[in-house]
Amino acid sequence: MRTGAISDIIAYFFQNFAWAGDIDRALCEFFKIKSFQELAIYAPDFGDFNSPSHRHFHEWFIYDFKLLSGRTPLCEWYEENPVGMMTSDMTLYADLLRDNEYGFFKVIFSVPGRVEVKSFGSGRHYIVREYSAAPFFRLNEAIVARVGLVGDRYEFVGGMINGMDAEFSDKAGSIFARPQKPITPKEIYHIWYATDRRKSENGYKQELFGESTISVVEAKARMRKVMKVFDILPFVSVDRVIKWIQNTSLDTILLPVSLLMGLASDGTSDADIDELTQAVMNLNNAIRHEEKREFTDAELSELENKPRFRNDILDPFQWQSVYSRGIEQMKKGNLKKALVLFDKVFIYLRDEQTTTRDVYRLFANKGSSMIALGNISGRYFLECALKLNPSYDFARETLRRHDRELARFGRNKKKEDAMIGVLAPLLVKMAMRSKDVAKTMKLEDDPAHRYYVWLRQFNIRFSKHNALPTKLTKIKLSGRKLVLTN
């Protein structure tokens, strides 16, 4: 929703003396007090704009309180348009009036950018656009929130979202699915936040609304089970994933998800991705809850401005078609075109913050193509492939073959060529052994090098998986045979 949309309504009513009587009546009704003076006793934090009393009251006032006119403040604002807003701007408020629901919802799926919930009361499913609160939701958790239509999408449009433990969901389903008096932010405030005297007057049992969360032990067990199903454990342990989570900031909270998606076995469906994503988010939430890590308002604001989600935001698999085209160009001997496509893959993998279980093959194909074109810098990428997977036979054999080709220069009859033959292998080895190989070979800005530096920090064990045997293809290039792998 546009920032300040609801604040405009609040400011209008609370700064206009004509509504003073309605506001006094609303305060007494919400806080169950006899006069405005008692507010300091029963809601001492009301002056804090971020306090539960302030935020619950204002949501209830806008959507649920009835003015003397019989309308809610939201309806009054829309019908009268007191500040003369353009008709196009007023459609936002029309959407909220027409379609908003407050109550208990079950979290079906949640990552920053997309939250799927089901209403216990109406049974409706909503796909909600949400960034700030999404990282804290847990699968099957029951939450209390207000969902409203804003333009062509749903958003959480209330003052606060209250979450409960996942075990409460079944109870909530049986309790709140039955016809009953509609619940509002006023009731929720008195369940959670009012003074002890006010809570005792409420008919709800507070123990139903505990603050427990899924434990780290349980979240780890679920994560391990999902990783085993997708054959990821040979590459990464659950403890390694936890380290990733602990080292990520809010705006990179999906980094562990995108990395694991890239390592998942072939044939991964959207449903599989959702399951993997939710397992990571559950583990993330459990860790942050245990460590009492909270995000700043600045971090939350930054996340809202950096949407990232699968389909329209996150898609770690588009590189595959580009890579296939690169392989086809290699088979045809069009190595320069192949290198352009390979670099596009490296850029894409880096931008999407993901990888693939056979990424070392990509490095090797780039390296062997460069060497075939006479660029000895290709050795660097072949060695990158070997560092990622020391048992990778193709990279090792290609390097040996290149060493033999360098040595052949020394057999030339011309004296100057013989000298080159002696020096060439030495110069290559000196370059590869330098402290900063990439800098020596002027590869600092190469997409493959930048991706390699980024990838190494995650300590993924590419050599631990029983990969398929290397497929070798032989082609002719300028009268010479070139061996490549796909």
Buried (B, 14 or more C-beta within 10 A) or exposed (E): BEEEBBEBBBEBBEEEEEBEEBBEBBBBBBBBBEEEEBBEEBBEEBEEEEBBBBBBBBBBBBBBBBBEEEBBBBBBBBEEBEEEBEEEEBEBBEBBBEBBBBBBBBBBBBBBBBBBBBBBBEEEEBBBBBBBBBBBBBBBBBBBBBBBBBEEEBBBBBBBBBBBBBEBBEEBBEBBBEEEEEBBBBBBBBBBBBEEEBBEEBEBEEEBBEEEBBEBEBBBEBBBEBBEBBBBBBBBBBEBBBBBBEEBEBBBBBBBBBBBBBBBEEEBEEEBBBBBBBBBBBBBBBBBBEEEEEBEEEBBBBBBEBBBBBEEBBBBBEBEEBBEBBBBBBBEBBBEBBBBBBBBBBBBBBEBBBBBBBBBBBBBBBBBBBBBBEBBBBBBBBBBBBBBBEEBEBBBBBBEEBEEEBEEBBEEEEEEEBEBBEBBBEEBEEBBEEEEBBEBBEBEEBBBBBBBEBBEEBEBBBBEBEBEEBEEEEBEBEEEEBBBBB
